Amino acid sequence: MTSLFELFKIGIGPSSSHTVGPMRAALAFARGLERGGVLPVTDRVAVDLYGSLAHTGIGHGTDTAILAGLSGQAPDSLAPDRFAAIVRDADAGSLSLNGTQQILFHRERDLLFHKSQMYPEADVVTHPNGVRFTAFNAAGQLLATEVFYSIGGGFIVTAEHFLPSGAATPASQRAIPFPFRSAAQLLAIAAEQGITIAELLMANECAMLADDAILRPHMEATGDPRTEVRNGVFALWAVMNDSIERGMRNEGILPGGLHVRRRAPRLTARLTEKGSADPLAPLDWVTVFAMAVNEENAAGGRVVTAPTNGAAGVVPAVARYYHDFIPGATDDGMLRYFLTAAAIGILYKENASISGAEVGCQGEVGVACSMAAGGLVAALDGSNLQVEHAAEIGMEHNLGMTCDPIGGLVQIPCIERNAMGAVKAVNAARMAMNEMDEHKVSLDQVIKTMYQTGLDMQSRYKETSLAGLALNVIEC
C-alpha cells in the first residue's frame, strides 16, 4: 500500500516525474556511494538520460534537479538560493557530491541526453523515464552504477523493480488493517466494516506511522496516530493553499522561452472586482485556483504532487472550492476530502500509472480529476458508492488525453488543463450525488481502460514534445 504522504509530497516545480523524481534518484545514488564506502574516492559521476527524460528534460529542469540531488539536496527541503548556487558551481566545473566530496563536473561530458534511445537497456522494456548514474575513481575505474526510473508523481524505482523475479518494494511489506487492491475491494471492506472510505484510509495511515520508510518530518509526534495523520494532512493543505495564494499574487513571465505571462493575478483582480453576482462565479474561482498553482509550478515554485506536479492544481483548487463556497464546510470535511482523494489516487498508482510519459496526461490531470471528484463527494457526506461513481466519471471523460507540452515546458496546455480538470471534478461530483441508480461503468473498469489506452498511445504523444500541440504550435 502506498501512503497518502507518499502520494502527496512537497516538492518543487515544474515536474514530479522530470524534476522531483530525478532529484530523488540522484540523491539516492549519492547516498549509496557514501553507504558503500566509495564516496571519498569518487572522482567523477556520469549521468545518462533516456526516453522522455532526454526529450523534455531541459524544459522540465531535469538537468538542474539532478545536480541538486547529487549535491545531497532533497526536493522537499531545497532552498531556492541553494539551488542557484549548486547550478552556478556546476557550470563552473565543480560539484560537491552528497554535499561533502568535491569533484570535477563538465555538463557536456557528464550529463548526456540520449534522445534516440528509449531505455537504458535496449532489450528490456521498462519505463520511458530512465536515468543511469555511474561513478569512477581518479584512475577511471568503475566504482558503482545504478539505473533508476522516475515512474510519476516523484516516485522512483531501481532497475530491479522490473526483473521477472519481481523484487518486493517496501510498500508491499506494510502491515495495515485494510489492504485493498481494487475499488470493488475497497467498497466491500468499507461496507463490511460499516465505515467510510476516509475512515478506512485513516486506519491504514495510522498503522503505517511506525514505518521508517515514510517518516514525515513535518508531522509532530503527539502519541495519538489519528492526530498525527490529521496534522500531517493539514500541513500538506497549508502548502497547497500557499501555492494558490502565491500564484494569485505573483505576476510576470514564466521561464523557459515561451514568454507565457502569468494569468492568475489578472483573473483574480477581475473576479474580485466583479463580485459574486454571477451564479457561476465559484467555478471561475476554481479556474483561478488551479491556474495559480500550476503557474507557480511552471516557475519552479514549491507545490505538492497531487498526484503529480503537472496536475498539482486540480486537488487544491477543488479543496479551496469546498472551503470557500460550500456553506457549512468544516475541517472534518476537508480531512475526508484528502483521505478519500488519496484512496482513489492509490488505486491508480498501484493498478495503472500516474506518469504522463507512460500513459499521457490522462494519467496526470485525468487521475487528479478523478481523485478530486471522489474527494469532494466525501467532503459533502456522500456515500461510498457515490464517491466511486464520481471518481469514475472524472476519469471516463479524460480518457485518451495526450501529454504534448509545447517546448517541453509544463505551461501550454498544462496550466489550462488543470483548470479544466478541476471544473470537471466539481461537475462529476454533482452528477454522482444527484444519481440514485447504479452506473454501468465501474471505477476499476475505467482505471483498466485508462492504462490500456495509455499503453496503446504512440510514444510521441507521451511527454516527448514530438506530437500534438508541441508539433503544431510554433514556439514564439
ABEGO torsion letter per residue (X at the ends): XBBAAAABBBBBOABAAAAAAAAAAAAAAAAAAAAAGAAAABABBBBBBBEAAAAAAAAAGAAAAAAAAAAGBBAAABBAAAAAAAAAAAAAGBBBBGGABBBBBBAAAABBBBAABABABAABBBBABBBBBBBBBAAGBBABBBBBBBAEGGBBBBAAAABAAGBBBAAAABBBABBBABAAAAAAAAAAAGBBAAAAAAAAAAAAAABAAABBAABBBAGBAAAAAAAAAAAAAAAAAAAAAAAAABBEBBBGGAGBBBAAAAAAAAAAAAEAABAAAAAAAAAAAAAAAAAAAAAGBBBBBOABAAAAAAAAAAAAAAAAABBGBBAAAAAAAAAAAAAAAAAAAAABBABAAAAEAAABAAAAAAAAAAAAAAAAGBBAAAAAAAAAAAAAAABGBBBBBBGGBBAOAAAAAAAAAAAAAAAAAAAAAABABBBABBAAAAAAAAAAAAAABBAAABGAGABEAAAABBBX
